[in-house]
């Protein structure tokens, strides 16, 4: 009898909790739901201040891709090229550096590792002017390398992988060394395959961060050929401030890849974020 | 890099007779790709920014006239600099505590599992994935003066982004929204670390929900909350997209936070020296906040 009332109480509690959460969930989701609603709403209804579209039309999505005034599909392509390159580049440079810091012994190791950690203390704004001037001097403005090369490594990536490598049993390295396995082969055929979770976390985090970048691409690109999505959607506004529906369709398109990573790689992403936030 | 390599090859003891040079160099070779990028795009530009902050520059950013500390003293003497500092601190405080409170409420409401809690948690964490630029564009519509959601719902005609009274508040709301996800994730993780026994013994003593919240939960997760406030502060200091896309620092200087002032100085007025000085001031502020965090963490280890 007592048990029954306990579970009943628990059920009531659950229902109360769901109802307490609903308004907050709605509040958090509102900007996105509203953006979606505007993007599929017939233009006349936007200006009549309708909140729920009477019919759903995907005209704005078609226009975002077909309007000759801006090359939205080119922006998307650019963002994919840049984000994937940065992601693969960081996996490469950070795996090697983290391997050196965790498996090898050499002089100056501690100082060099401190140097890596110290980069976390320098905010991007403290380097962005000088980086912009370098890029301009080399004639790199409006190029993929300007968007990719400065981000090809990160302290967060080295730190994340090093933490993972340090957990490897020492015997594994000893055994492979006796077999005459070189460091590079050991890294490639044993360490990396066993590091998929850490590499996944790094990859998800870096791809998302690069996809979401705004300030640097804004500074170093001003041609359609190299413009990325986040700068691109704000251009939709500059070109046609009245086309609210088109603008919102652009926002939704750009959010889809970010949300996909969040939904399908949530665990990896959160692991990456936890490591990344140490940097602040 | 070269310097490190050469000193190392001198002093690393020979592990095997005739140990090959390559074995000694290998650790450094593995570090080379990462350190090349750090050197060119982090160490050098950081030093270069410090250097530039002591010079007058031409419009291509070349140092022309040694100016000593005058870029700094000129900033300290200008009222617009202090206005920008004041706006930045207001913005940072609103955002840091606003997003902490949202994170606190959302993580407390999902602290235990119930039907639907997974999807509710996912909604609360979701803003971490959204770009600040994309969110800013979405909020631009929410704040739209004639056709925006806020004015439709409240039946008002407030110019949220264009009026001096509301602009900073509006930009802060966007930033709180953007940061609420990471606050939710970290505070939730903190809550999971509170031992159940603490609550059980308190329940036996007949403590109610709020009694437990203030005497057990909040003290137990106070290191997490402190850490999170610091992260919020540092992130808020670096906000740029929201300002650029929603208010351009305006109206007047109402939302001209330090980062936006740097952007204006360097890329509109081509005053790279002053912009560099502002960057270094921003660096020092963030540096001091980080030191405070380290201090606190060291202390809390002894508890």
HADDOCK unambig.tbl for C-alpha pairs under 7 A between the chains (distance, minus, plus):
assign (segid A and resid 14 and name CA) (segid B and resid 114 and name CA) 5.90 0.50 0.50
assign (segid A and resid 17 and name CA) (segid B and resid 109 and name CA) 6.85 0.50 0.50
assign (segid A and resid 21 and name CA) (segid B and resid 109 and name CA) 6.70 0.50 0.50
assign (segid A and resid 25 and name CA) (segid B and resid 120 and name CA) 6.74 0.50 0.50
assign (segid A and resid 25 and name CA) (segid B and resid 123 and name CA) 6.47 0.50 0.50
assign (segid A and resid 25 and name CA) (segid B and resid 124 and name CA) 6.88 0.50 0.50
assign (segid A and resid 31 and name CA) (segid B and resid 138 and name CA) 6.14 0.50 0.50
assign (segid A and resid 31 and name CA) (segid B and resid 139 and name CA) 6.37 0.50 0.50
assign (segid A and resid 31 and name CA) (segid B and resid 142 and name CA) 6.81 0.50 0.50
assign (segid A and resid 32 and name CA) (segid B and resid 138 and name CA) 6.94 0.50 0.50
assign (segid A and resid 35 and name CA) (segid B and resid 138 and name CA) 5.82 0.50 0.50
assign (segid A and resid 46 and name CA) (segid B and resid 147 and name CA) 6.76 0.50 0.50
assign (segid A and resid 47 and name CA) (segid B and resid 147 and name CA) 6.11 0.50 0.50
assign (segid A and resid 49 and name CA) (segid B and resid 147 and name CA) 5.46 0.50 0.50
assign (segid A and resid 49 and name CA) (segid B and resid 152 and name CA) 6.78 0.50 0.50
assign (segid A and resid 93 and name CA) (segid B and resid 33 and name CA) 5.63 0.50 0.50
assign (segid A and resid 93 and name CA) (segid B and resid 34 and name CA) 5.22 0.50 0.50
assign (segid A and resid 94 and name CA) (segid B and resid 34 and name CA) 6.72 0.50 0.50
assign (segid A and resid 96 and name CA) (segid B and resid 30 and name CA) 5.05 0.50 0.50
assign (segid A and resid 96 and name CA) (segid B and resid 31 and name CA) 6.53 0.50 0.50
assign (segid A and resid 97 and name CA) (segid B and resid 30 and name CA) 5.46 0.50 0.50
assign (segid A and resid 97 and name CA) (segid B and resid 31 and name CA) 4.60 0.50 0.50
assign (segid A and resid 97 and name CA) (segid B and resid 34 and name CA) 6.59 0.50 0.50
assign (segid A and resid 100 and name CA) (segid B and resid 27 and name CA) 5.24 0.50 0.50
assign (segid A and resid 100 and name CA) (segid B and resid 30 and name CA) 6.07 0.50 0.50
assign (segid A and resid 100 and name CA) (segid B and resid 31 and name CA) 6.79 0.50 0.50
assign (segid A and resid 104 and name CA) (segid B and resid 27 and name CA) 6.33 0.50 0.50
assign (segid A and resid 106 and name CA) (segid B and resid 27 and name CA) 6.65 0.50 0.50
assign (segid A and resid 107 and name CA) (segid B and resid 8 and name CA) 5.83 0.50 0.50
assign (segid A and resid 107 and name CA) (segid B and resid 12 and name CA) 6.65 0.50 0.50
assign (segid A and resid 121 and name CA) (segid B and resid 287 and name CA) 6.55 0.50 0.50
assign (segid A and resid 122 and name CA) (segid B and resid 283 and name CA) 6.64 0.50 0.50
assign (segid A and resid 123 and name CA) (segid B and resid 283 and name CA) 6.52 0.50 0.50
assign (segid A and resid 125 and name CA) (segid B and resid 279 and name CA) 6.15 0.50 0.50
assign (segid A and resid 126 and name CA) (segid B and resid 46 and name CA) 6.13 0.50 0.50
assign (segid A and resid 126 and name CA) (segid B and resid 49 and name CA) 6.88 0.50 0.50
assign (segid A and resid 126 and name CA) (segid B and resid 279 and name CA) 4.95 0.50 0.50
assign (segid A and resid 126 and name CA) (segid B and resid 280 and name CA) 6.19 0.50 0.50
assign (segid A and resid 126 and name CA) (segid B and resid 283 and name CA) 6.19 0.50 0.50
assign (segid A and resid 127 and name CA) (segid B and resid 42 and name CA) 6.42 0.50 0.50
assign (segid A and resid 127 and name CA) (segid B and resid 45 and name CA) 5.12 0.50 0.50
assign (segid A and resid 127 and name CA) (segid B and resid 46 and name CA) 4.97 0.50 0.50
assign (segid A and resid 127 and name CA) (segid B and resid 49 and name CA) 6.53 0.50 0.50
assign (segid A and resid 130 and name CA) (segid B and resid 45 and name CA) 4.87 0.50 0.50
assign (segid A and resid 130 and name CA) (segid B and resid 48 and name CA) 6.22 0.50 0.50
assign (segid A and resid 130 and name CA) (segid B and resid 49 and name CA) 5.85 0.50 0.50
assign (segid A and resid 131 and name CA) (segid B and resid 41 and name CA) 6.33 0.50 0.50
assign (segid A and resid 131 and name CA) (segid B and resid 45 and name CA) 5.82 0.50 0.50
assign (segid A and resid 133 and name CA) (segid B and resid 61 and name CA) 6.54 0.50 0.50
assign (segid A and resid 150 and name CA) (segid B and resid 37 and name CA) 6.47 0.50 0.50
assign (segid A and resid 150 and name CA) (segid B and resid 41 and name CA) 5.57 0.50 0.50
assign (segid A and resid 152 and name CA) (segid B and resid 37 and name CA) 6.63 0.50 0.50
assign (segid A and resid 153 and name CA) (segid B and resid 34 and name CA) 5.51 0.50 0.50
assign (segid A and resid 153 and name CA) (segid B and resid 37 and name CA) 6.50 0.50 0.50
assign (segid A and resid 212 and name CA) (segid B and resid 131 and name CA) 4.57 0.50 0.50
assign (segid A and resid 214 and name CA) (segid B and resid 133 and name CA) 6.48 0.50 0.50
assign (segid A and resid 214 and name CA) (segid B and resid 241 and name CA) 6.61 0.50 0.50
assign (segid A and resid 215 and name CA) (segid B and resid 241 and name CA) 6.87 0.50 0.50
assign (segid A and resid 230 and name CA) (segid B and resid 133 and name CA) 5.90 0.50 0.50
assign (segid A and resid 230 and name CA) (segid B and resid 134 and name CA) 6.49 0.50 0.50
assign (segid A and resid 248 and name CA) (segid B and resid 138 and name CA) 6.72 0.50 0.50
assign (segid A and resid 251 and name CA) (segid B and resid 134 and name CA) 5.59 0.50 0.50
assign (segid A and resid 251 and name CA) (segid B and resid 137 and name CA) 6.90 0.50 0.50
assign (segid A and resid 251 and name CA) (segid B and resid 138 and name CA) 6.86 0.50 0.50
assign (segid A and resid 255 and name CA) (segid B and resid 130 and name CA) 6.57 0.50 0.50
assign (segid A and resid 258 and name CA) (segid B and resid 129 and name CA) 5.65 0.50 0.50
assign (segid A and resid 258 and name CA) (segid B and resid 130 and name CA) 6.29 0.50 0.50
assign (segid A and resid 259 and name CA) (segid B and resid 129 and name CA) 6.26 0.50 0.50
assign (segid A and resid 262 and name CA) (segid B and resid 129 and name CA) 6.06 0.50 0.50
assign (segid A and resid 280 and name CA) (segid B and resid 231 and name CA) 5.01 0.50 0.50
assign (segid A and resid 280 and name CA) (segid B and resid 234 and name CA) 6.12 0.50 0.50
assign (segid A and resid 280 and name CA) (segid B and resid 235 and name CA) 6.76 0.50 0.50
